Amino acid sequence: MKGRFGDVLVGTAGDMAGTVVDPRQGLSKLRSALSGRAAVMLAAGLALGYLVARSRRAP
């Protein structure tokens, strides 16, 4: 499971980088690569990262 999560993360990051070069094809690949479960995990990771960064920020 842990290896699969890493594969999904790396693949998604690559698709996002490809979106910069060719937005139409990149978004198509990104949509096909992200399953519902992967999208939820990615959103949760982004939210958690935001909250951790915000808590470490000096007041």
N, CA, C and O atoms as a DFTB+ gen file, in Angstrom:
236 C
 N C O
     1  1       0.825      -1.192       0.000
     2  2       0.000       0.000       0.000
     3  2       0.865       1.250       0.000
     4  3       0.578       2.200      -0.728
     5  1       1.926       1.261       0.813
     6  2       2.784       2.436       0.912
     7  2       3.486       2.702      -0.420
     8  3       3.607       3.857      -0.828
     9  1       3.939       1.674      -1.088
    10  2       4.589       1.833      -2.379
    11  2       3.630       2.351      -3.440
    12  3       4.004       3.156      -4.294
    13  1       2.410       1.889      -3.378
    14  2       1.389       2.338      -4.338
    15  2       1.101       3.828      -4.151
    16  3       0.935       4.556      -5.130
    17  1       1.043       4.280      -2.898
    18  2       0.784       5.689      -2.621
    19  2       1.896       6.556      -3.207
    20  3       1.627       7.607      -3.788
    21  1       3.138       6.117      -3.055
    22  2       4.268       6.844      -3.623
    23  2       4.200       6.905      -5.134
    24  3       4.496       7.937      -5.735
    25  1       3.807       5.788      -5.756
    26  2       3.669       5.752      -7.202
    27  2       2.597       6.730      -7.676
    28  3       2.783       7.438      -8.666
    29  1       1.480       6.761      -6.963
    30  2       0.391       7.675      -7.328
    31  2       0.851       9.113      -7.181
    32  3       0.556       9.954      -8.031
    33  1       1.575       9.399      -6.105
    34  2       2.043      10.754      -5.854
    35  2       3.024      11.204      -6.931
    36  3       2.918      12.321      -7.436
    37  1       3.967      10.356      -7.283
    38  2       4.965      10.710      -8.300
    39  2       4.297      10.849      -9.665
    40  3       4.601      11.776     -10.416
    41  1       3.413       9.955      -9.979
    42  2       2.701      10.040     -11.257
    43  2       1.859      11.295     -11.360
    44  3       1.825      11.942     -12.406
    45  1       1.181      11.640     -10.280
    46  2       0.353      12.840     -10.264
    47  2       1.216      14.087     -10.397
    48  3       0.864      15.014     -11.127
    49  1       2.340      14.111      -9.696
    50  2       3.251      15.256      -9.800
    51  2       3.764      15.397     -11.234
    52  3       3.877      16.511     -11.745
    53  1       4.068      14.294     -11.871
    54  2       4.511      14.337     -13.268
    55  2       3.426      14.842     -14.192
    56  3       3.697      15.616     -15.110
    57  1       2.198      14.410     -13.956
    58  2       1.077      14.886     -14.766
    59  2       0.846      16.381     -14.561
    60  3       0.518      17.104     -15.503
    61  1       1.019      16.831     -13.330
    62  2       0.847      18.260     -13.054
    63  2       1.937      19.069     -13.748
    64  3       1.666      20.155     -14.261
    65  1       3.159      18.558     -13.771
    66  2       4.250      19.241     -14.468
    67  2       3.988      19.265     -15.970
    68  3       4.291      20.250     -16.643
    69  1       3.437      18.204     -16.481
    70  2       3.093      18.147     -17.902
    71  2       1.991      19.113     -18.275
    72  3       1.901      19.542     -19.425
    73  1       1.158      19.455     -17.320
    74  2       0.070      20.398     -17.565
    75  2       0.625      21.773     -17.914
    76  3       0.009      22.511     -18.683
    77  1       1.771      22.122     -17.364
    78  2       2.389      23.419     -17.664
    79  2       2.799      23.473     -19.133
    80  3       2.638      24.506     -19.784
    81  1       3.319      22.385     -19.651
    82  2       3.795      22.341     -21.030
    83  2       2.635      22.270     -22.011
    84  3       2.597      23.027     -22.981
    85  1       1.698      21.377     -21.770
    86  2       0.537      21.214     -22.656
    87  2      -0.709      21.093     -21.784
    88  3      -1.066      19.990     -21.370
    89  1      -1.371      22.208     -21.502
    90  2      -2.489      22.201     -20.551
    91  2      -3.619      21.226     -20.913
    92  3      -4.149      20.553     -20.029
    93  1      -3.984      21.140     -22.156
    94  2      -5.116      20.295     -22.540
    95  2      -4.812      18.818     -22.309
    96  3      -5.615      18.103     -21.710
    97  1      -3.668      18.367     -22.777
    98  2      -3.294      16.960     -22.613
    99  2      -2.962      16.653     -21.153
   100  3      -3.292      15.578     -20.652
   101  1      -2.309      17.597     -20.470
   102  2      -1.945      17.392     -19.070
   103  2      -3.155      17.223     -18.181
   104  3      -3.167      16.348     -17.315
   105  1      -4.182      18.048     -18.377
   106  2      -5.398      17.933     -17.573
   107  2      -6.127      16.629     -17.865
   108  3      -6.715      16.019     -16.972
   109  1      -6.081      16.213     -19.116
   110  2      -6.709      14.940     -19.473
   111  2      -6.023      13.780     -18.757
   112  3      -6.693      12.899     -18.218
   113  1      -4.692      13.776     -18.751
   114  2      -3.947      12.719     -18.060
   115  2      -4.177      12.773     -16.559
   116  3      -4.312      11.740     -15.903
   117  1      -4.220      13.990     -16.020
   118  2      -4.418      14.150     -14.587
   119  2      -5.782      13.602     -14.168
   120  3      -5.892      12.918     -13.150
   121  1      -6.806      13.897     -14.939
   122  2      -8.146      13.387     -14.619
   123  2      -8.201      11.865     -14.679
   124  3      -8.839      11.232     -13.838
   125  1      -7.534      11.275     -15.674
   126  2      -7.582       9.822     -15.806
   127  2      -6.736       9.138     -14.733
   128  3      -7.044       8.017     -14.329
   129  1      -5.681       9.795     -14.270
   130  2      -4.794       9.194     -13.272
   131  2      -5.385       9.256     -11.868
   132  3      -5.133       8.374     -11.047
   133  1      -6.156      10.277     -11.595
   134  2      -6.691      10.450     -10.246
   135  2      -7.995       9.683     -10.073
   136  3      -9.015      10.019     -10.674
   137  1      -7.945       8.675      -9.266
   138  2      -9.176       7.991      -8.906
   139  2      -9.809       8.764      -7.756
   140  3      -9.191       9.687      -7.225
   141  1     -10.992       8.417      -7.372
   142  2     -11.656       9.099      -6.262
   143  2     -10.860       8.993      -4.977
   144  3     -10.726       9.972      -4.242
   145  1     -10.336       7.823      -4.705
   146  2      -9.569       7.602      -3.483
   147  2      -8.264       8.395      -3.494
   148  3      -7.881       8.987      -2.485
   149  1      -7.591       8.402      -4.630
   150  2      -6.337       9.145      -4.742
   151  2      -6.582      10.644      -4.615
   152  3      -5.774      11.359      -4.022
   153  1      -7.682      11.117      -5.166
   154  2      -8.006      12.539      -5.066
   155  2      -8.257      12.939      -3.615
   156  3      -7.833      14.009      -3.177
   157  1      -8.942      12.084      -2.880
   158  2      -9.205      12.370      -1.470
   159  2      -7.901      12.364      -0.683
   160  3      -7.694      13.231       0.167
   161  1      -7.021      11.406      -0.948
   162  2      -5.731      11.348      -0.253
   163  2      -4.884      12.570      -0.585
   164  3      -4.224      13.121       0.296
   165  1      -4.894      12.997      -1.839
   166  2      -4.127      14.161      -2.240
   167  2      -4.668      15.426      -1.566
   168  3      -3.892      16.245      -1.073
   169  1      -5.979      15.586      -1.544
   170  2      -6.595      16.748      -0.901
   171  2      -6.308      16.756       0.602
   172  3      -6.028      17.805       1.181
   173  1      -6.379      15.586       1.224
   174  2      -6.091      15.502       2.660
   175  2      -4.632      15.846       2.936
   176  3      -4.335      16.529       3.916
   177  1      -3.731      15.389       2.098
   178  2      -2.317      15.712       2.257
   179  2      -2.038      17.196       2.096
   180  3      -1.249      17.773       2.844
   181  1      -2.689      17.811       1.116
   182  2      -2.521      19.250       0.925
   183  2      -3.070      20.030       2.116
   184  3      -2.443      20.981       2.581
   185  1      -4.236      19.628       2.606
   186  2      -4.831      20.306       3.760
   187  2      -3.949      20.142       4.995
   188  3      -3.734      21.102       5.735
   189  1      -3.444      18.949       5.219
   190  2      -2.573      18.700       6.369
   191  2      -1.280      19.517       6.262
   192  3      -0.822      20.097       7.246
   193  1      -0.704      19.555       5.073
   194  2       0.503      20.349       4.863
   195  2       0.254      21.830       5.114
   196  3       1.092      22.515       5.700
   197  1      -0.882      22.315       4.676
   198  2      -1.241      23.715       4.910
   199  2      -1.360      24.004       6.402
   200  3      -0.842      25.007       6.893
   201  1      -2.045      23.118       7.117
   202  2      -2.238      23.332       8.553
   203  2      -0.925      23.268       9.321
   204  3      -0.715      24.047      10.250
   205  1      -0.035      22.343       8.943
   206  2       1.260      22.244       9.611
   207  2       2.087      23.501       9.328
   208  3       2.695      24.060      10.240
   209  1       2.113      23.940       8.083
   210  2       2.876      25.140       7.741
   211  2       2.314      26.362       8.454
   212  3       3.064      27.227       8.906
   213  1       1.016      26.427       8.550
   214  2       0.387      27.566       9.211
   215  2       0.699      27.589      10.705
   216  3       0.908      28.655      11.285
   217  1       0.729      26.399      11.330
   218  2       1.006      26.336      12.765
   219  2       2.461      26.673      13.067
   220  3       2.756      27.150      14.163
   221  1       3.373      26.441      12.139
   222  2       4.798      26.740      12.343
   223  2       5.138      28.191      12.037
   224  3       6.223      28.667      12.371
   225  1       4.229      28.871      11.418
   226  2       4.456      30.272      11.061
   227  2       4.456      31.126      12.328
   228  3       3.617      30.945      13.210
   229  1       5.393      32.045      12.406
   230  2       5.507      32.917      13.599
   231  2       4.321      33.885      13.642
   232  3       3.931      34.434      12.611
   233  1       3.751      34.095      14.824
   234  2       2.605      35.021      14.932
   235  2       2.986      36.471      14.754
   236  3       2.124      37.348      14.820
